[in-house]
Amino acid sequence: MSTGQALVVAKAPAVGEVKTRLGAAIGMAAAAEIAAASLLDTLAACRAAFGVESCHLALAGDLAHAVRRDELATALAGWTLRPQLGADFAERLMRAHLDLVDAGGPVLQIGMDTPQVTPDLLLAAAGACREHDAVLGPAPDGGWWLLGVRDPRDTRAARALMGVPMSTPTTYADTRRALLDAGLDVGGTGELADVDTVEDAEAVAGLLGGGEGSSRFARAWDEIATTRRTPPA
């Protein structure tokens, strides 16, 4: 069995298309920069955990219109890229999982909103998948940051996502219930916060620390926060 497959479900970080809640506070261009930095950190963690040959991106939008497009193209070299397909987010998640039925498992699916994710966290989740049919990682806003599936050929977890309301305060509870109702044994991980607001960004950047060797997200947020604190001349 392979160590694991990383499945990142993300949106191309184009101005006005991503992080619109955050953009309402800091501007859409700055929000796109934050989204790009978050995605770059996520890609790096997945590659370090599983190797580029086991990394997959299900993408909404066009990277040609993204900020930091050259960096993203370099970071995605060797990845398997597929477009997101489906009428709503739940269906797009399901289809992204079904695309990997022959990839070998476990499959660890995450988004682009948790730049604090580390290779160790991903590998720990992969380890938990060997003890459970599925693993679900909670987020403090009531959602979830990770869905791990032990055997992607068992499509019960993917199909259980259909009909689950996404981006609500009960998405984690609803998803877990759907997985259990499908007959799956469900394990868990530690909690990770999504970055949707200024407060979220400040908290996550604080966890990551600053300085020259810090994450792309932390550096990008530090630049934006510095600009916000600097009064106009």
C-alpha positions in Angstrom: 0.0 0.0 0.0 1.3 3.5 -0.8 1.9 6.0 1.9 -1.0 8.0 0.6 -2.4 10.2 -2.1 -2.9 13.9 -1.6 -6.1 15.4 -3.2 -6.2 19.2 -3.0 -9.6 20.7 -4.0 -9.0 24.4 -4.8 -10.0 27.4 -6.7 -7.5 29.4 -8.9 -6.6 32.4 -6.9 -7.8 35.1 -9.3 -8.7 38.6 -8.0 -12.4 38.8 -7.0 -12.9 35.0 -7.3 -11.4 33.8 -4.0 -11.5 34.8 -0.3 -14.3 37.3 -0.9 -15.2 37.5 2.8 -11.6 38.4 3.6 -11.5 40.6 0.5 -14.3 42.8 1.8 -12.0 43.8 4.6 -8.6 43.9 3.0 -9.4 44.3 -0.8 -9.9 41.6 -3.4 -6.3 41.9 -4.8 -4.8 41.4 -1.3 -7.2 38.5 -0.7 -6.1 36.8 -3.9 -2.5 37.1 -2.8 -3.4 35.5 0.5 -5.2 32.7 -1.3 -2.3 32.1 -3.6 0.2 32.0 -0.6 -2.1 29.6 1.2 -2.4 27.3 -1.8 1.4 27.3 -2.3 2.0 26.3 1.3 -0.6 23.5 1.0 1.0 22.2 -2.2 4.4 22.2 -0.5 3.1 20.2 2.5 1.4 17.6 0.3 4.5 17.2 -1.9 6.7 16.7 1.2 4.3 14.2 2.7 3.6 12.0 -0.2 5.8 12.8 -3.2 4.8 14.6 -6.3 3.8 11.4 -8.1 1.0 11.0 -5.5 -0.3 14.5 -5.6 -3.6 15.5 -7.3 -5.3 18.9 -7.7 -9.0 19.3 -8.5 -9.1 22.9 -9.7 -12.0 25.3 -10.3 -11.1 28.2 -12.5 -8.1 29.0 -14.7 -4.5 29.3 -13.3 -3.7 31.6 -16.3 -5.8 34.2 -14.5 -4.3 33.6 -11.0 -2.0 35.8 -9.1 1.5 34.3 -8.6 0.7 32.1 -11.6 4.4 31.4 -12.3 5.1 30.2 -8.8 2.0 28.0 -8.9 3.0 26.5 -12.2 6.4 25.6 -10.7 4.9 24.2 -7.5 2.5 22.0 -9.6 5.1 20.5 -11.8 4.5 16.7 -11.8 1.1 17.0 -10.1 -2.0 15.4 -11.7 -4.4 18.2 -12.5 -8.1 17.8 -13.2 -11.0 20.3 -13.4 -13.7 20.3 -10.8 -17.0 19.0 -12.2 -20.4 19.1 -10.7 -23.5 21.3 -10.1 -22.5 22.2 -6.5 -19.5 21.9 -4.2 -20.7 18.6 -2.7 -20.9 17.0 -6.1 -17.5 18.4 -7.1 -16.0 16.9 -4.0 -17.6 13.5 -4.8 -16.4 13.6 -8.4 -12.8 14.5 -7.3 -12.7 11.5 -5.0 -14.2 9.2 -7.7 -11.5 10.3 -10.1 -9.0 8.5 -7.7 -10.6 5.1 -7.4 -7.6 3.5 -9.0 -4.9 5.7 -7.5 -4.1 3.5 -4.5 -4.9 4.6 -1.0 -5.4 6.1 1.4 -6.6 9.4 -0.2 -6.3 12.5 1.9 -8.5 15.4 0.6 -8.0 18.9 1.8 -8.7 22.4 0.6 -6.6 25.5 0.2 -7.7 27.3 3.4 -5.4 25.7 6.0 -1.9 26.9 5.2 -0.8 25.7 8.6 -1.1 22.1 7.5 2.1 20.2 7.8 3.5 17.0 6.3 3.4 15.4 9.7 -0.3 16.2 10.1 -1.1 14.7 6.7 1.0 11.5 7.4 -0.8 11.1 10.8 -4.1 11.3 9.0 -2.9 8.7 6.5 -2.0 6.5 9.4 -5.4 6.9 11.0 -6.9 5.8 7.7 -5.3 2.4 8.1 -7.4 2.0 11.3 -10.7 3.5 10.0 -12.7 3.4 6.7 -12.7 7.2 6.7 -11.1 10.0 8.8 -12.7 13.5 9.2 -10.8 16.5 10.5 -12.9 19.2 12.2 -12.6 23.0 11.8 -13.7 25.4 14.6 -16.4 27.0 12.4 -18.3 23.8 12.2 -16.9 22.6 8.9 -14.1 20.1 8.2 -10.6 20.6 6.8 -9.7 17.0 5.8 -11.5 13.9 4.6 -9.3 10.8 4.4 -10.5 7.5 2.8 -8.7 4.3 3.4 -9.6 2.6 0.2 -10.7 4.8 -2.7 -12.2 1.8 -4.5 -14.8 1.8 -1.7 -16.9 4.7 -3.1 -19.3 4.9 -0.1 -17.4 7.9 1.4 -17.4 9.8 -1.8 -21.0 9.2 -2.5 -22.0 10.1 1.0 -20.9 13.7 0.3 -23.9 14.2 -2.0 -26.7 16.0 -0.3 -24.5 17.3 2.6 -24.9 21.1 2.9 -21.4 22.6 2.6 -20.1 25.8 4.3 -22.6 25.7 7.1 -22.0 25.6 10.9 -23.1 21.9 10.9 -21.2 20.7 7.8 -18.8 18.6 10.0 -21.6 17.0 11.9 -23.7 16.4 8.8 -20.8 14.9 6.9 -19.8 12.6 9.8 -23.4 11.5 10.1 -23.6 10.8 6.3 -20.4 8.7 6.5 -21.7 6.7 9.5 -25.1 6.2 7.7 -23.2 4.8 4.8 -21.8 2.1 7.1 -18.3 3.5 7.4 -16.1 3.5 10.6 -15.1 7.1 11.0 -12.0 8.3 12.8 -10.9 11.9 13.5 -7.9 14.3 13.5 -7.0 17.4 15.4 -8.8 20.6 14.6 -7.5 23.1 12.1 -9.0 26.5 11.4 -9.9 27.7 7.9 -8.8 31.2 6.9 -11.9 33.2 6.0 -11.6 36.4 8.0 -9.0 38.9 9.2 -9.2 37.3 12.6 -8.6 33.8 11.1 -5.6 35.1 9.1 -4.0 36.8 12.1 -4.4 33.7 14.2 -3.0 31.3 11.6 -0.1 33.7 10.8 0.7 33.9 14.5 0.9 30.1 14.7 3.2 30.0 11.6 5.5 32.8 12.9 7.3 35.4 10.9 10.7 36.1 9.5 12.6 35.2 6.4 12.1 31.4 6.9 8.4 31.6 7.6 5.7 30.2 5.3 4.5 32.0 2.2 1.2 32.7 3.9 2.8 34.2 7.0 5.0 36.5 4.8 2.1 37.5 2.6 -0.1 38.3 5.6 2.7 40.3 7.3 3.1 42.4 4.2 -0.7 43.1 4.1 -0.9 43.7 7.8 2.0 46.2 7.7 0.3 48.1 4.8 -3.0 48.2 6.8 -1.2 49.6 9.9 0.7 52.2 7.8 -1.3 55.5 7.6 -1.4 57.1 4.1 1.2 59.8 3.5 
